[in-house]
Amino acid sequence: MFKWNNLLIAICSGFIFALLAGALMSYWVWLEMRVHTWVLCWIVFALFIMVSFLFKIKPITYFVGLISVVTLMLVKSPNIFYYNVRDMFFLDMKIGQIKMITLILIVVMTLLMIYLWLKDRKLTSQQV
């Protein structure tokens, strides 16, 4: 059965894991010379959406991806994530604007995932 919450979780998780996959690929420069990172980002994003039609995706998936992204941002350069957003959406903006857009998107998605996670926990506690 299709649920909109599951699609929303897949979109948010797909975006985070797309950024993560693009960043990991960008760290391997030899691979980036053969394949564009934005293509990989869209493939990962599309995979999450397709999987959401078949299986239920938990909100915790988003948080696992977010922790990985934040860890890589602290350890490596965070600019790779902003460049991936720029390349994914073909934005022709300054990096400062793209940074603000990316951070706002991540904060909004995190708040939404917290809400969905709490809602999911409340439903499971009522069923028991």
Disulfide bonds with the S-S distance in Angstrom:
none
